[in-house]
Amino acid sequence: MEIIKKIVQDKILWTAAIVASLSLIISRPQASDIDWQTIFSLAALMAVIQVYEKLNLLSNGAAYLISRANNQRLLIQLLLALTFIGSMFLTNDVGILTIVPLFAIIAKQVKIKPVLPIVLINLAANLGSLVTPIGNPQNLFLLKHYQLNLLDFIKLAGPITLFSLLLLATWSCKFTKAPVTAPQMLKFKLPMVQLCLTIILTVPILLGILGLLPSWLMLFLALSLLMLIDHHLLAKIDYGLLLTFICFFIAVGDLSRAELVKNALDTLLNSSVAVYLTSLGISQLISNVPATILLAPFSHAVRALFLGVNIGGLGTLIASLANLLAYKQYLLNFKQRSDNYLLIFTKVNLISLVFLGIVGYFLIR
């Protein structure tokens, strides 16, 4: 029942389903439209992430480090670093869902206004997730669609990662070095046997995601691990996201067979700069995941598309699903609505978008 309830309430899925339904007017869907390797990889990744969340690995590390912060700036820098690293390996959503509640605990002990730190945690989650192919759904799709290996991806992400770290370090200087009493954090128990089993099985699962093992074996191992740790975690997998991807695949497949649409996109995406600017702009309107699925079939400019959709996650509240998630976490943990949040979010994100947008432009030249 919980799974069905989540699916019914998933507005993004309903939007994708409506778009896919309307696309049927243009063309009849084909089985080859759906990239099952991406679907299996995403499902396996979500299963593994649920296990790591259950084991409190990121929360435990965060609690240990944060309890040693002795000034405000260091405290914020540790939060941003933990979010950035956590998002690299456990996705931007998990980074936000783990660190924002921890910050809420800290904010009750240390006098610090919550809005800017949460906006920067959101920024760190988006930027950290672009570093690895498993950091966010669009990177996983790009990995499969363009058949990239790990080295290819590192070459794509490396330069923009350095500028992202510079950007976060600069924003953290907005906080003073005013001394704070190290906050007391909850201690999380680490079940070592389960953790060791999880780490061992994660290796072949990641190899499957990278295309070095069969996708069916990867998914079988991921689901087996989840069932061994806690079968209730099956209900926590985001099935709505999987169905959303399938709907987008169907819609894009139908649209790509429409000559008018195909010719328009072929004309529009006629250079790396055009792909970059288009993906950057469309992400602001429909978010970066559907923008990636929409544009990838019409362009071979993988660097331009990668930079466009990942940098494009900054900007508007809907540019990335992580942005909406961070806002919801703010409302949930601080029990207050604030127009100030949207104002500061917009200011920080637009400045960051312009800075990294310019960097990205020169990286594709």
N, C-alpha and C positions, 0 to 999 in steps of 0.2 A: 504493500500500500504506500509506503514511504517513497518508493521509486516512482510509482505512477503519479503521486502528488507532485513530486519535483518536476516531472516531465510536463504535467498539465500547467504548472505555474511558470514554466520557462518561456518567457516572452520572446527571447532571441530565437529559440527553436520554432515557435509559432510563426515568427517573421520569415525564417528560412523556409519553413514548410509552405507558406503562402507564395513565396517567390518561386519555389520549385514547382508548385502547382500551376502557377501562371506560365512558367516556361514550357509546360506541356503543350501549350497552344502553338508554340514555335516548332517543336520537334518531339518525336517519341524518344524517351530515354533508352540508353543502351547499357548493358551490363558492364561494359568497359569504362563507362563514365565514372564509376566509383573506384577510387584508389584504395583497395582493401588492405594493401600493405600499410598505408598511413593509418587506416582505421584500427588495424590490429596493433600497430606500434603505439598508438595513442591509448588504446585500452590497456595494454600491458604496462605502459608508463603510469597511468592513473592507478592501476592496481598496486604497483610497487610503492608509489607515493603514499597511498593510504596506509601501507604497512609501516613506512618510515614515520609517518605522523603518529600512528598508534604507539610506536616505540619511543616517542618523544626525543628523538635524537637531536633535532635542531633546537628544541626548547631547552634541553639539558645543557647544550653548549652555550646557548645564549644566556641562560641563568648564571652559569659559571663566570663568564667574561664580564657581564654587566655588573655583577656584584662587586667588581674590582675597580669600577670607574670612580674617580675622585674629583672630577670637575665636569661642568655641563657640556663643554665641547667634546671631551673624550667620550662621554656617555652617548651623545648623538652619533659620533663617528663609529662607535662600536655597534650601535643599532643599525646604521647604514651598511657597515661592512658585513654584518651577519645576514642582513636581508639580501644584499648583493650576492654573497656566496651561496646562501640557501636557495635563491632563485635560479642560480646556475644549474643546480643539480635536482632541485625538487619543485621547480616551476615558480613563476612569479606569484601565482595564487597562494601557494603554500607559504612563501616568504611573507606575504601580507597577513594571512590567517594566523601565522605563528607570532610574528613580531609585534603587530599592532596590539593584541591582547596583553602581551608582556609589557609593552610600553604603557598601557592603561594601568597596570599594577605599579609601574615606576612613577607615573604621574601623580599617584595618590600619596607617594612618599616624598617626592622632589617637586618643588614649586617650579613648574615649567608649563608654558602654554602649549596645548596639545596639537594645534592645527598645523603649524609649520613642520614639526617632527613627522607627523603622519603623512603629509604631502611629500616630504623627502623620502620617507620609507617607501611610499608608492613609486617614486621616481627611481629609487635604488632597485626595487623589484623589477621594474620594466627594463632597466639597463643591465642588471645582472642576468636576466633571462635571455638576453640576446647573445651572450657569450658562448653558449653551448647549444647543440641541436636538440637537447631535451629540455631546454629552459622554458619554451612556450610552444603552443600548437603550430604557429606559422613556420617556425624553424624546422619542426619535425616534418611538416609537409614539404618544405623546400628541400630538405635532405633526401626525401623519397622521390620527389618529382624530378629533380635534376640529377639524381643518383650520385650524390656527393659522398666522398669518404671523409673521415675525421680530419685529415690534414687539409683538405679543400675548405672545410668549414672553419678551421682555425685561421686560415689565411683570410677568409672573409671577415671574421669577427675581430681578429687581433687589433688592427689599427683603431677601430671605433671604440673598442674596449678601453684602450689607454685614455682616450679623450673623455670617455664616460666617467672613469675614475677621477680624472682631473676636475670634471664638472661637479661631482659629488663632494670632493674635497673642498672645492670653492664654496659650495652652498653650506657646508658644515661650519665654515668660518663665520657664518651669521650668528653663531652662538658663542658666548663669552667663555672664558676659562674660570668662571666663578666656581668656587669650591662647592661640592655637594657631598652629603653623606652617602656613602655607597648604599644603594637600595638593597633591601633584603628580598631575595627572590625565592620562589617556590623551588624545592628540590624535587627533581623528577627521577624516578627509579628506572635504571636501564636493565632490562632482562637480557643478560649477556648471551644465553644460549640462543634465544630467538634472534638477537642482533647478529650473532655470528652466522646463523643460517641465512638470514636475510642478505648479508653482505656477500656470502658465497654464491647465492642464487642470482644476485643482482648482476654479476659479471656476465653470464650467458644471456641474460635478458637484454642488457645493454648491447651485447654483440649482435643480438637479433634486431634491435632497433637500428643499429648501424648497417644492417644488411649482410652481416657475416654469418648468420645462422638463419634457418628457415623461420618465417614469421609465425607459422602455426606452433612451432616448438617454443618460441619466445612467449607467445600468449599462454600456452599450456603451463609453462614454468611460472609465469607471473600469477596466474589464477591459482595454481597449486600452492604457491607461497602464501598468497592471501588467505586461502582456506586453512592452511596449517596454523597461521598466526591467529586469525579470528574471522570466522565465516561471516560474522555480522558486517564486516567491512564491505562485502559485496553490495550492500544497499547504499554505501556512501560514494560509489563510483559515479561520476557525472555522465550518466547515459544520455542526458539531454545534449551534451556537447558532441557525443558520437553521432547522434541522430542529426544534429545541426550540420556536421561535416557531410554526412550522406546527402542531406537536402541541398547543400551548396554544390556538391559534386554533380548532382542531377541537374541543377539549374545551370551551372557553367557548361556542362556537356550539351544541354539543349541550346543554349545561347551561342555556343561555338559553332553550331551547325547552321545558324542563321546567317546568311551571306551579308546582310546589312550590318549586323553586329560585328561579325568577323572582319569585314572590310574597314569598319570604323576603328576598331581596336588595332588592327594592323597598321592603319595610317597614323593613329595617335602614338603608338609605341614604336616609333621608327628609329629611336636612338636610346642609348643608355641614360642620357639626361632626361628624355621624355618619360622613360619607364620610372626613373627615380622620382621625378616631380609628380607624376600621376599617382604612383603608389603612396607617396607622402600625403597628397591631397585627399585621395579617396579614403584613406585610413581615418581621416578626421571625421568623415561623414558616416561610414558604415563599420568602422573598427578594422584593425589590421589583419585579423584572421580571414574574414570573407574577402577583403581586398587582395590578399595573397592568392587565394583559390581562384578568384576572378581573373587576375592578370597573368598568373604563371603560364597558362597554356598559350598565351599570345606573345611570349617574349623569351629569348635565350639570355637576356642580360641579368644573370643571376646576382651579381654583386649589386647592381643598381636596385633590383627588387628587394634583396635582403636588407640593404640599408634603408630603402624607402619605407618598408612596412615596419621595421623595428624602430627606427627613429620616429616613424609616424604614430607609434603608440603613445608618444608625448603629444601634448596639445589639448584637445577637447576631452571632456569627461567620457565620451563614448569612443575615443580613439583606440582604447584598449579595454578589454573586460576587466583587467586588473584595476583600472581607474575607478570603475563603478564599485568594485569589491572593496577597495580602500575606503571609499566614501561611506558605504554601508557599515563597514567596521567602525568607522568614526562615530556614526550615529548610534550604533549598538553599544559601544564601549563607553561613550561619554554622555549618552542619554540626552543629547541636546542637538537641536538644529542650529546651524550657523551659516548665514550668508557669507560670513568671513571666510569659511572654508573654501567655498567656490571661488571667491575672489583671490585668495592666496594660491589655491591650486592653479587657477588660470594664469596668474602672473608667473609663478615658478615654471610651469610647463611651457608657456610661450617663449620665455627667455631660453629655456633649455632646448626647445625645439629649434629656435633660430640658431643657437650656437652649434648644436650637433648637425642641424640641417646644412649649414655652411660647410662644416667639416666633411660631411657625407658627399656633398657636391664635388669637393676637390678630390675626394678619394676615388671617385668614378671617372674623373677626367683623364 
